[in-house]
Amino acid sequence: MAFLGVETSLTGRKWLGPTVELERAAELIVQDTDLPRALAQVLARRGVGAQEAASFLAPQLRDLMPDPRSLKDMERASARIVRALDGRERVAIFADYDVDGGTSAALLIDWFRALGHDATLYVPDRIDEGYGPNAPAMEMLAADHSLIICVDCGTLSHEALAAATGTDIIVLDHHLGGETLPPALAVVNPNRQDETGDLAHLCAAAVVFLTLVDAGRILRERGDKGPDLISMLDLVALATVADVAPLIGVNRAFVVQGLKIMARRARIGLVALSDVGRLDTAPKAYHLGFVLGPRINAGGRIGQADLGARLLSCRDPHEASALAEKLDMLNSERRAIEEEVRAAALAQAEERGFDAPLVWAAGEGWHAGVVGIVASRLKEATGRPAVVIGFDGDEGKGSGRSVSGIDLGASIQRLAMDGMIEKGGGHKMAAGLSLSREQLEPAMARLSELLDKQGAGALGPSDLKLDGALMPGAANQHLVEQLDDAGPYGASAAGPRFAFPDCVIHFAKQIGTGHLKITFSDGTGPRLEAIAFGAFDTALGPTLQNHGGARFHLAGRLELNTWQGRTSVQLRLDDAAPAH
């Protein structure tokens, strides 16, 4: 049954409210805890009962931290890292070029440096070398290093790792593993085929952090002191959010604690990046995903691949400032390139049809550094898994993004195993692939079949899910802060969204390029401001701007807006429907 009777909203969506079961669970939480009903509804949706509410709202890392040694090869990896430290061996860190790879590398660089030892950083060029270890780079590093640590990559790199003869290799990764492991001393990866899957939600930086926790245990057992690992959780939080890892279990504690560390502004590189990104408030998960993450990624996408890792491990404020400015500039360039590819990809995918299990597009000269972002845009626009591929001659490099419940990485890995693409892999929500022009059409048809078997073809239009209804007068700063405590929000933990029924619009104005600002109330109580970004891309903007005194149900997310030292509650308006 549609919530508030909204079968088709101004953006074409059906509104869905909490189920009867969730309403009952929320009522129990209210009775047992005296928490506000809006917060109780969010907790009920997240599966939190009255007894767990207090601990959930204040997650402690010590309560949620897994034993690092529950992961296979962990003891072998941590012991080898400590031995390299003791022997002052030459250690190389081979990192992926995205945020997860950069933060993973920075964690290791910081750890070795804190113990008086330097490690060599190597990040492959996205265009020239592609994702993951390659034989020439591994041969070169093996010639001068007795230990190579591959982070956020390496699990499927059998041939490349075999090229590093005479050198020990440790893989710290989270991408889906194959039936056999690569030739390495240790492969620590919660997504190995022989793992339980209990920690499958960890990103690579979290795997690196657990490895350093275990290395610290070895140091402590012999009476030595290791670095303060808690102070490094800012990097783990950044990677967890930017890599769209599910914000559940220990991931949630990593992000909550990491945001507290980040607010202290102790990491020079992140301070410089926050400043160029004009981040003037304490960071939230949103800022990690949409302000800091894209700038760190920009170096690997269209610039120098190691810029992000260098910035995150930087100790010189002047160097950090220069690196941050460079990444900010590259991010602006990336946006321009992305917009050009996005328009072409959207037009092509629309012509092919948005109702298939897979939405895809491919084009000549599309920059390999932006195809992943464009795939995300297609996924968001269609509610379907999406793949976008850029070709350079006969060689195509693509990236895919999935929707909740559909494992894209496993399906793309299946294509690689069956020889339908050159190579490919990833995890449930994101994956990469390489293929030839001849392989393109058959591979996309087969991928569509595989995703259809998982139910991608049966996905309906993106319904708007609501946690309940609120009156504008209840939306105060204290409630927003309490709702924030149930976060952070992101992958597998959607932010709370409420409906405001039967509202009067007092003020409506188009601002910027297609955005809408309104002031509304229930007609008798306090007024609330709202902003709807991109409102004029749908009927939402024109209808509310020309409301003619009509009343509307409004839906969106509450947030705090700070302007010139004054903080007020604002609704991030997602949708509306006439209140008949």
VOLO-47408 format. One record per residue (C-alpha): residue in three letters; x, z, y. Coordinates in steps of 0.5 Angstrom, whole numbers, plus 500, padded with zeros to 3 digits. Example, Ala and Ser with C-alpha at 12.3 -4.5 7.8 and 13.67 -1.06 7.14 Angstrom:
! residues 2
ala525516491 ser527514498 
***
This chain:
! residues 580
met500500500 ala503498507 phe505504511 leu500504517 gly497498515 val502494517 glu502488512 thr506483517 ser510486523 leu512482529 thr519480525 gly515478519 arg516484514 lys511489510 trp512496512 leu513501506 gly513509507 pro515514502 thr512515496 val507520494 glu513523490 leu517523496 glu512526500 arg511532495 ala519533494 ala519533502 glu514538503 leu517543498 ile524542502 val520544508 gln517550505 asp523553502 thr528552507 asp524551514 leu528545516 pro524540520 arg519535516 ala523529518 leu530531516 ala526534509 gln524527508 val531524509 leu533529504 ala528527499 arg529520499 arg537521498 gly535526492 val537532495 gly532538493 ala531545496 gln536548493 glu542543494 ala540542501 ala545547505 ser551544501 phe549537502 leu548538509 ala555541510 pro559537504 gln566541502 leu571536499 arg573542494 asp566542491 leu566534490 met573533489 pro574530482 asp581531478 pro585526479 arg588526472 ser581524470 leu583517472 lys587513466 asp595512468 met594517474 glu600522471 arg604516469 ala603513476 ser604520480 ala610522476 arg614515477 ile612516485 val615523485 arg621520481 ala622515486 leu622520492 asp627524488 gly632519487 arg631516494 glu630509491 arg628503494 val620503494 ala616497496 ile608497498 phe605490496 ala598491500 asp592487501 tyr590484508 asp584488509 val582495512 asp582498505 gly589495504 gly592497510 thr590504510 ser592505503 ala599502505 ala599507511 leu597513506 leu603511502 ile608510508 asp606516511 trp607520505 phe614518504 arg616518511 ala614525511 leu618527506 gly624523509 his624517505 asp622510508 ala618504504 thr618497505 leu611494507 tyr609487504 val602484506 pro601477504 asp599471509 arg591470507 ile592462508 asp599461505 glu599466500 gly592468498 tyr589474496 gly593479491 pro600479488 asn604472488 ala610470483 pro615468489 ala613475493 met614479487 glu620476485 met623477492 leu621484492 ala624486485 ala630483487 asp631489492 his626495490 ser626499483 leu619501484 ile613496487 ile606499488 cys601494489 val595497493 asp588494493 cys590489489 gly594487482 thr589489477 leu588481475 ser595479477 his598478470 glu603472472 ala605475479 leu607482476 ala610479470 ala615475475 ala617482478 thr622483472 gly627489472 thr622493476 asp617498475 ile610496478 ile604501479 val597498481 leu593503485 asp586499486 his579499485 his577492484 leu573490477 gly578490471 gly579484466 glu579485458 thr587486459 leu591490464 pro597486467 pro604488465 ala605494470 leu608501468 ala601504471 val594501473 val590507476 asn583504477 pro576507476 asn574500475 arg578498469 gln574496463 asp576502459 glu574507465 thr568511464 gly565509471 asp564516474 leu569514480 ala567507480 his565508488 leu572509490 cys575504495 ala583503494 ala585508499 ala581514496 val585512489 val591512493 phe589519496 leu588522489 thr594519487 leu598523492 val594529491 asp597529484 ala604527486 gly603534491 arg601538485 ile607536481 leu611538488 arg608544488 glu609546481 arg616546482 gly616550488 asp616544493 lys612543499 gly608536500 pro605533506 asp598535509 leu594531505 ile587533509 ser590530515 met590523512 leu583523511 asp582519517 leu585513513 val580514507 ala574515511 leu576509515 ala577505509 thr571508505 val566505511 ala570499512 asp570497505 val562498504 ala564503499 pro557507497 leu557513501 ile555518495 gly559524492 val566525494 asn566519498 arg561522503 ala565528503 phe571524505 val568520511 val565527513 gln572530513 gly575524515 leu571523522 lys573530524 ile580529523 met579522527 ala576526533 arg582530534 arg586524536 ala592525532 arg594518529 ile597514535 gly595508532 leu587509531 val587512538 ala590506541 leu585502537 ser579506540 asp582506547 val582498547 gly575498543 arg572503549 leu570508544 asp569514549 thr565519544 ala567522537 pro567517532 lys561516527 ala561512521 tyr558506525 his564506529 leu569505523 gly565499521 phe563496527 val569498532 leu575500529 gly574496522 pro573489525 arg580490529 ile584492524 asn581486519 ala583481525 gly590481523 gly589479516 arg584474518 ile587470523 gly593473525 gln599477522 ala597480516 asp601486516 leu599488523 gly593493521 ala598497516 arg603497521 leu598500527 leu596505522 ser602508520 cys605507527 arg609513531 asp611510537 pro605510543 his608504546 glu608500540 ala601502538 ser598500544 ala602493544 leu599492536 ala592495538 glu592490544 lys594484540 leu589486534 asp583486540 met585479542 leu585477535 asn578480534 ser576476540 glu578470537 arg576471530 arg569472533 ala569465536 ile571462530 glu566466526 glu560464530 glu562456530 val562457522 arg556461522 ala552456525 ala554451521 ala553455514 leu546457516 ala544450517 gln547448511 ala544454507 glu537453510 glu537446508 arg538448501 gly533453501 phe533461502 asp529462496 ala534461491 pro538467487 leu544465491 val545463498 trp551459499 ala555454504 ala561450504 gly565446509 glu572443511 gly576446515 trp572453515 his577458516 ala579463510 gly579469515 val572469517 val568466511 gly567473508 ile564475515 val559469515 ala557471508 ser555477510 arg551474516 leu548470511 lys546475506 glu543479512 ala539473514 thr536472507 gly536478503 arg540474498 pro547474495 ala551469499 val557465498 val561461503 ile567457502 gly572453506 phe576447504 asp583445506 gly583438502 asp581439495 glu582447495 gly577451497 lys577459498 gly571463499 ser568470499 gly561473497 arg557479499 ser551482495 val545486496 ser544492493 gly543492485 ile546485484 asp553485481 leu556479485 gly564481483 ala562481475 ser559474476 ile564471479 gln569474474 arg565471469 leu566464472 ala573465472 met574467465 asp570461463 gly574456467 met569454472 ile573456478 glu581457479 lys580465480 gly576470482 gly574477482 gly572483486 his567489486 lys559489486 met558488493 ala564483495 ala568478491 gly573472493 leu574466489 ser578460489 leu576453486 ser576445487 arg571441490 glu570438483 gln568445481 leu564447487 glu557444485 pro557446478 ala560453479 met555455485 ala549453480 arg552457474 leu553463479 ser546462481 glu544463474 leu548469473 leu545472479 asp538470477 lys539474470 gln540480474 gly534479478 ala536476485 gly531470484 ala525475484 leu527479491 gly522479496 pro522479503 ser526484506 asp521490507 leu522495512 lys523502509 leu521508513 asp522515512 gly515517515 ala512518522 leu514521528 met511523535 pro515521541 gly515528543 ala519530537 ala525526538 asn529531541 gln537531541 his537537536 leu533533531 val538527532 glu543532530 gln540535524 leu539528522 asp546526523 asp548532518 ala544528512 gly549522513 pro554519514 tyr549513513 gly552506510 ala552503503 ser547506498 ala545511504 ala541507509 gly540511515 pro533514517 arg528510520 phe521512523 ala515509525 phe512512532 pro504510531 asp499507536 cys504507542 val503505549 ile509501553 his510503560 phe516499561 ala519492558 lys525488560 gln529483557 ile537485558 gly543481556 thr543475552 gly536476548 his536484548 leu529488550 lys529495553 ile522499553 thr520505555 phe514508551 ser510514549 asp503516545 gly499516552 thr499523553 gly506526551 pro514525553 arg516518554 leu522515550 glu527509551 ala528504546 ile533498545 ala532492541 phe538488540 gly537480539 ala529482540 phe528475543 asp530471536 thr523473533 ala516475536 leu519482537 gly521481544 pro516476547 thr510480544 leu513487547 gln515484554 asn508481555 his504487552 gly498486556 gly497494555 ala496493548 arg498499543 phe503498538 his506501532 leu514502533 ala519503528 gly527504528 arg533509528 leu534515533 glu540515536 leu544519542 asn546515548 thr551518552 trp552515559 gln555517565 gly556524562 arg548525560 thr546525553 ser539522551 val535520545 gln534513544 leu530509539 arg534503536 leu528499535 asp528495529 asp520492529 ala513493531 ala506491530 pro500491533 ala496498533 his489495531 
***
